[in-house]
Amino acid sequence: MKNLGQLMKQVQDMQSRMSEMQEKLVDLEITGSSCGGLVQATLNGKGALKALKIDSTLVEPGETEVLEDLIVTAVNDAKAKVDDRMQSEMSKFTGGLPLPPGFKLPF
């Protein structure tokens, strides 16, 4: 039972650190881009779009479809970066904890 007690302690510690990390995620901002940086989308750590910048050279009448595609690409790039950062942060918490394969956190 000693191992179970240690495991429970590790889980409690991890939950505490995860709560702190989740609070910090709102302040985290990650920017993704498309078209060589002409379109940039900034998301917070929760994946919400915080800012969008579009270079004025892209704004031409009749070109809105291309611009829309570039915006989608920039937002998706930022979201992928947020997901990568989350995965990296989560691995810090679960590094020493033996979790079953496929087990995802947070619960």
N, C-alpha and C positions, 0 to 999 in steps of 0.2 A: 504493500500500500504506500510505501514511501515514495515510489516512482510516480504514483497517481497524484500524491500531494504536490510533488515538484512540478508535474505537468499542469495541474490546476493553477499553481502560482505563476507559471510561465504564461498561461492563457490570460490570467488577470492582468499581468504586466503588459502583455501584448494589447489587450483591449484598451487599457489606459493610454498607451502610446498611440494606438490607432485613433482614438478619440481626439487626441491633441493634433494629430496629422490632419484629420478631416476638418478641424476648425481652421487650420492654416491653409487648406486648399482653396478656400474662398478668396484669399488674398493672392494666391499664386496666379501669375499671368504668363501664358505661353503663346507665342505668335507663330502662325504658319503662313506660308506664302505660295503664290503661283505666278507664273509668267515672269520669272526672274525678279520677283519682289514688287512687281507693279500692283499686285493685289495682296493685301495682308489682312489676316483675320487674327484677332487676339481673343483667346478663351480663358476663363478662369479654370481652376483646378477641378471644378465640378462639370466642366464642359459647356458652360453658358457663354455665349458670344458677348464679349465686353466692348470690342472696338473693331471697326472695319475701315481700312484705308485703301483708296483707289487712286492710282496715279491719273492725273487729268488727261494724259495722252490717250487713255483708253476710252474716254467718254466721247463717243461720236454718235450722231443720229444713225439709227439703223444697225448699230452694233450691240444692242442690249443683250442679245442672245449669247454672244461670245462673252460679254462681261458677266452675265449670270453664271456661265460655266466656270469662269475664272474664280468667282466668289465661292462657289461650291467647292472647288478644288482647294482654295486657301483655307476654308473652314475645316474641310476634311483633313488637311495637312496638320492644322493646329490640334484637332481632336486626336489624331494619331500620336502627336507629341505628348499630349496630356495623358493618354493611355499608357504610353511608354514610361512616362515619369511616375505614374501611379504604380505600375508594375515594379519599377525599380524601388520605390519607397516601400511597397508591400513586402518585397523580398528581404528588406532589412529587418522586418518584424518577424517573418516566418523562417528566417535562416536557421535558427537553432531549434525550431519546434518541429517535431516529426508529424507532419500532416499527411493524411491519406492522399494518393494521387487523384487529381481532379477536384480536390477540395478548394473552394474559393472563399476568399475573405474580401470585404467584410461580409458577415453572415447574411 
